[in-house]
């Protein structure tokens, strides 16, 4: 059994040594533990530091692809290097390497396909009251959308089995965390979580420049991904709400018409009719989107089969000191 710990990095030359030093080189249940660094187009010495630290693999992206792009590149590289389990951790040393054995245990025991490290955000001192509550509300919404029971939906500290990694197809450019959970729920993957502590803060988050910006991008990601994987439910709900709004003025018009005063309320009939038509069209869009969703599932099945065929081919011998170069 091989465990590969991947570390997506963008300008992390100062914190990367701490992250690598904190990763255990022996984990119960695994014969080998390897470290893979994804240099996401860094402009500092992140790649050179990674080589100096003696990491097993280095993937270099020529241009910054963002957190989701770096995560996806790392996932593909870990699979091609024979990882049975992949652990993702951040380059800012937020997550403790000592928790990796606990994080991988549910997968080794066959109880889970994906394990999320729960930071217990309500206990993190440097999180403001607003941030704690936004995290709680956001995680609650993601649980409802994904059908999973994960307390900390945006935690990047997660273990992924090989089978789950082969099935994942990240398309978001913002962050992989929310999309991965919704996709895992749609694919009926077993997802669980374990409580973890967090290390002291080394720098501010780079995922978004402000809390409103993070909330806005997270909401748009949730709406887009949920519409992609469950379009009929999404558009049926929207169509039903709009149709119900249209029924109210129509009923109002019918009431006045029944008592002989309909001439002065024709606007209600027009407004209600327009809203009902919009609701019906929205429902039709949901039906068409659902058919497209079936085609997407067929494409994902084909992609999974192609990926498995590619992974079954033997990899050429790799020089541990060599740098991998992946185009951006």
C-alpha positions as CSV (number, residue, x, y, z in Angstrom):
1,X,0.0,0.0,0.0
2,X,1.3,3.4,-1.0
3,X,0.3,6.7,0.5
4,X,1.1,10.0,-1.3
5,X,0.7,13.3,0.5
6,X,0.2,16.1,-2.0
7,X,0.8,19.7,-1.1
8,X,-0.5,22.3,-3.6
9,X,1.7,25.4,-3.2
10,X,1.7,29.0,-4.5
11,X,4.6,31.0,-3.1
12,X,5.1,28.9,0.0
13,X,8.9,28.9,0.3
14,X,8.8,30.0,3.9
15,X,6.2,27.6,5.2
16,X,6.9,24.5,3.0
17,X,9.8,23.3,5.2
18,X,7.5,23.2,8.2
19,X,4.8,21.3,6.2
20,X,7.2,18.7,4.9
21,X,8.9,18.2,8.2
22,X,5.6,17.6,9.9
23,X,4.5,14.8,7.5
24,X,5.3,11.3,9.0
25,X,7.4,9.1,6.8
26,X,5.8,6.0,8.3
27,X,2.1,5.6,8.6
28,X,0.4,2.4,9.9
29,X,-1.1,0.3,7.1
30,X,1.2,1.7,4.4
31,X,4.4,0.2,3.0
32,X,5.5,3.6,1.5
33,X,4.8,7.2,2.3
34,X,5.7,9.7,-0.4
35,X,5.4,13.5,-0.7
36,X,4.3,15.3,-3.9
37,X,4.5,19.1,-4.2
38,X,2.5,20.9,-6.8
39,X,4.1,24.2,-7.6
40,X,1.2,26.3,-8.9
41,X,3.2,28.8,-10.9
42,X,5.0,30.2,-7.9
43,X,7.2,33.3,-8.4
44,X,9.4,32.6,-5.4
45,X,11.7,29.6,-4.6
46,X,8.9,27.1,-3.8
47,X,10.1,24.6,-6.4
48,X,13.8,24.9,-5.4
49,X,12.9,24.5,-1.7
50,X,10.9,21.4,-2.5
51,X,13.8,19.8,-4.2
52,X,16.2,20.8,-1.4
53,X,13.8,19.2,1.1
54,X,14.0,16.0,-0.9
55,X,10.3,15.5,-1.7
56,X,9.6,12.4,-3.8
57,X,7.8,14.2,-6.6
58,X,7.5,17.7,-7.9
59,X,4.8,18.9,-10.4
60,X,5.4,22.3,-11.8
61,X,2.6,24.3,-13.4
62,X,3.9,27.0,-15.7
63,X,1.1,29.4,-14.8
64,X,-1.0,29.8,-11.7
65,X,-4.1,27.6,-12.0
66,X,-5.6,28.4,-8.7
67,X,-6.3,26.0,-5.8
68,X,-8.7,23.8,-7.8
69,X,-6.4,23.5,-10.7
70,X,-3.4,22.6,-8.5
71,X,-5.5,20.1,-6.6
72,X,-6.6,18.4,-9.8
73,X,-3.0,18.3,-11.2
74,X,-1.8,16.7,-7.9
75,X,-4.6,14.1,-7.9
76,X,-3.7,13.0,-11.5
77,X,0.0,12.9,-10.6
78,X,-0.6,10.8,-7.5
79,X,-2.7,8.3,-9.4
80,X,-0.2,7.9,-12.1
81,X,2.5,7.2,-9.4
82,X,0.5,4.4,-8.0
83,X,-1.1,6.0,-4.9
84,X,-3.5,3.7,-3.1
85,X,-4.6,6.6,-0.8
86,X,-4.0,10.3,-1.4
87,X,-3.9,12.9,1.4
88,X,-4.2,16.6,0.5
89,X,-2.8,19.2,2.8
90,X,-2.2,22.9,2.4
91,X,1.2,24.6,1.9
92,X,0.5,27.2,4.7
93,X,1.0,24.6,7.5
94,X,-2.6,25.0,8.7
95,X,-3.1,21.2,9.1
96,X,-1.1,18.9,11.4
97,X,0.8,16.1,9.8
98,X,0.4,14.1,13.0
99,X,-3.3,13.6,12.1
100,X,-2.5,11.8,8.8
101,X,-2.7,8.3,10.4
102,X,-6.2,9.1,11.9
103,X,-7.3,10.7,8.6
104,X,-6.4,7.6,6.5
105,X,-7.7,5.0,9.0
106,X,-11.4,5.0,7.9
107,X,-10.2,4.2,4.3
108,X,-7.9,1.4,5.4
109,X,-10.7,-0.1,7.4
110,X,-13.0,0.1,4.4
111,X,-15.5,2.5,6.1
112,X,-15.0,5.4,3.8
113,X,-13.9,6.6,0.4
114,X,-13.2,10.1,1.4
115,X,-12.3,11.5,4.9
116,X,-12.4,15.2,5.8
117,X,-10.5,16.8,8.6
118,X,-13.0,18.7,10.7
119,X,-11.2,21.8,12.1
120,X,-14.1,22.4,14.6
121,X,-14.2,26.0,13.4
122,X,-16.4,27.1,16.3
123,X,-13.4,26.6,18.6
124,X,-10.7,28.3,16.4
125,X,-9.7,31.5,18.3
126,X,-8.5,33.5,15.4
127,X,-11.8,33.0,13.5
128,X,-14.1,36.0,13.9
129,X,-17.7,35.6,15.1
130,X,-18.9,36.2,11.6
131,X,-16.5,33.8,10.0
132,X,-17.4,31.0,12.4
133,X,-21.1,31.5,11.7
134,X,-20.6,31.7,7.9
135,X,-18.6,28.5,8.0
136,X,-21.4,26.8,10.0
137,X,-24.1,28.0,7.7
138,X,-22.1,27.2,4.5
139,X,-21.3,23.7,5.7
140,X,-25.0,23.1,6.6
141,X,-26.0,24.2,3.1
142,X,-23.3,21.9,1.5
143,X,-24.5,19.0,3.6
144,X,-28.1,19.5,2.3
145,X,-26.9,19.8,-1.3
146,X,-24.5,16.9,-1.2
147,X,-26.4,14.5,1.0
148,X,-23.2,14.1,3.1
149,X,-22.7,14.7,6.8
150,X,-19.5,16.7,6.9
151,X,-19.2,19.4,9.6
152,X,-16.4,21.4,7.9
153,X,-17.2,21.4,4.2
154,X,-14.4,23.7,3.1
155,X,-11.6,21.9,5.0
156,X,-8.7,21.1,2.6
157,X,-7.3,18.4,4.8
158,X,-8.7,15.2,3.3
159,X,-7.8,11.6,2.5
160,X,-9.1,10.1,-0.7
161,X,-9.0,6.4,-1.8
162,X,-7.7,5.5,-5.2
163,X,-11.2,4.4,-6.4
164,X,-12.7,7.7,-5.3
165,X,-9.9,9.7,-6.9
166,X,-10.4,8.0,-10.2
167,X,-14.1,9.0,-10.2
168,X,-13.6,12.7,-9.3
169,X,-13.7,15.3,-12.0
170,X,-13.1,18.8,-10.7
171,X,-14.2,21.5,-13.1
172,X,-14.4,24.5,-10.7
173,X,-11.7,27.2,-11.0
174,X,-12.3,28.6,-7.5
175,X,-12.0,25.8,-5.0
176,X,-12.4,22.0,-5.2
177,X,-13.7,21.5,-1.6
178,X,-17.5,22.2,-2.2
179,X,-17.6,20.6,-5.7
180,X,-15.8,17.5,-4.5
181,X,-18.4,16.9,-1.7
182,X,-21.4,17.5,-4.0
183,X,-19.9,15.2,-6.6
184,X,-19.1,12.5,-4.0
185,X,-22.7,12.6,-2.8
186,X,-24.0,12.3,-6.3
187,X,-21.6,9.4,-7.0
188,X,-22.7,7.6,-3.7
189,X,-19.2,7.7,-2.3
190,X,-18.9,7.0,1.4
191,X,-17.7,10.3,3.1
192,X,-16.9,10.8,6.7
193,X,-14.9,13.2,8.9
194,X,-12.6,13.2,11.9
195,X,-11.9,16.0,14.4
196,X,-8.5,17.6,14.0
197,X,-6.7,20.6,15.6
198,X,-5.1,23.3,13.5
199,X,-1.6,24.8,13.7
200,X,-1.0,28.5,14.5
201,X,-1.7,30.9,11.6
202,X,1.3,31.6,9.4
203,X,-0.4,33.9,6.9
204,X,-3.8,35.2,5.7
205,X,-5.9,33.1,3.4
206,X,-5.3,33.7,-0.3
207,X,-8.5,32.0,-1.5
208,X,-10.5,35.2,-1.5
209,X,-9.5,38.8,-0.8
210,X,-12.5,39.4,1.5
211,X,-15.2,37.5,3.4
212,X,-18.0,38.9,1.1
213,X,-15.9,37.8,-1.9
214,X,-15.5,34.3,-0.5
215,X,-19.2,34.0,0.3
216,X,-20.1,35.2,-3.2
217,X,-17.8,32.8,-4.9
218,X,-18.9,29.9,-2.7
219,X,-22.6,30.5,-3.3
220,X,-22.1,30.7,-7.1
221,X,-20.0,27.5,-7.0
222,X,-22.7,25.7,-5.0
223,X,-25.5,26.8,-7.3
224,X,-23.5,25.9,-10.4
225,X,-22.4,22.5,-9.2
226,X,-25.8,21.6,-7.8
227,X,-27.5,22.6,-11.0
228,X,-24.9,20.5,-12.9
229,X,-25.5,17.3,-10.9
230,X,-29.2,17.7,-9.9
231,X,-30.7,19.9,-12.6
232,X,-34.3,18.5,-12.5
233,X,-34.6,19.1,-8.8
234,X,-33.1,22.6,-9.0
235,X,-35.2,23.9,-11.9
236,X,-38.4,22.2,-10.7
237,X,-38.0,24.0,-7.4
238,X,-37.4,27.3,-9.2
239,X,-40.3,26.7,-11.6
240,X,-42.7,25.7,-8.8
241,X,-41.9,28.9,-6.8
242,X,-42.3,31.2,-9.9
243,X,-45.5,29.3,-10.9
244,X,-46.9,29.7,-7.4
245,X,-46.2,33.4,-7.4
246,X,-48.0,33.6,-10.7
247,X,-51.0,31.7,-9.3
248,X,-51.6,34.3,-6.6
249,X,-52.5,37.3,-8.9
250,X,-54.5,34.9,-11.2
251,X,-56.6,33.8,-8.2
252,X,-57.0,37.4,-7.2
253,X,-58.3,38.3,-10.7
254,X,-60.7,35.3,-10.6
255,X,-62.1,36.4,-7.3
256,X,-62.9,40.0,-8.5
257,X,-64.2,38.6,-11.8
258,X,-66.6,36.3,-9.9
259,X,-68.1,39.3,-8.1
260,X,-68.4,41.3,-11.3
261,X,-65.3,43.6,-10.8
262,X,-62.8,41.9,-13.1
263,X,-62.5,44.8,-15.5
264,X,-60.3,46.8,-13.1
265,X,-57.9,43.9,-12.3
266,X,-56.8,42.7,-15.7
267,X,-53.2,43.6,-14.8
268,X,-53.3,40.8,-12.2
269,X,-54.2,38.3,-14.9
270,X,-51.4,39.5,-17.2
271,X,-48.8,39.4,-14.4
272,X,-50.0,36.0,-13.2
273,X,-50.0,34.6,-16.7
274,X,-46.5,35.8,-17.4
275,X,-45.2,34.2,-14.2
276,X,-46.9,30.9,-14.8
277,X,-45.4,30.8,-18.3
278,X,-42.0,31.5,-16.9
279,X,-42.4,28.8,-14.3
280,X,-43.5,26.3,-17.0
281,X,-40.5,27.2,-19.2
282,X,-38.2,26.8,-16.3
283,X,-39.6,23.3,-15.7
284,X,-38.9,22.5,-19.4
285,X,-35.4,23.8,-19.0
286,X,-35.0,21.4,-16.0
287,X,-36.2,18.5,-18.2
288,X,-33.7,19.3,-20.9
289,X,-30.9,19.8,-18.4
290,X,-31.7,16.4,-16.9
291,X,-31.3,14.8,-20.3
292,X,-28.0,16.6,-20.6
293,X,-27.0,15.4,-17.2
294,X,-27.5,11.8,-18.3
295,X,-25.1,12.5,-21.2
296,X,-22.6,14.0,-18.7
297,X,-22.8,10.8,-16.7
298,X,-22.1,8.8,-19.7
299,X,-19.1,11.0,-20.5
300,X,-17.8,10.7,-16.9
301,X,-18.1,6.9,-17.1
302,X,-16.1,6.9,-20.4
303,X,-13.5,9.2,-18.8
304,X,-13.3,6.9,-15.8
305,X,-12.7,3.9,-18.1
306,X,-10.1,5.8,-20.1
307,X,-8.4,6.9,-16.9
308,X,-8.3,3.3,-15.6
309,X,-6.7,2.1,-18.9
310,X,-4.1,4.8,-18.7
311,X,-3.3,4.0,-15.0
312,X,-3.0,0.3,-15.8
313,X,-0.1,1.1,-18.2
314,X,3.4,0.8,-16.5
315,X,5.0,4.1,-15.7
316,X,8.6,4.7,-17.0
317,X,11.3,4.8,-14.4
318,X,11.5,8.2,-12.6
319,X,14.5,10.0,-11.3
320,X,13.5,11.1,-7.8
321,X,15.4,14.4,-8.2
322,X,13.8,15.2,-11.6
323,X,11.2,17.9,-11.9
324,X,7.9,17.1,-13.6
325,X,6.6,19.8,-15.9
326,X,2.9,20.2,-16.5
327,X,1.6,22.8,-18.8
328,X,-0.9,25.5,-17.6
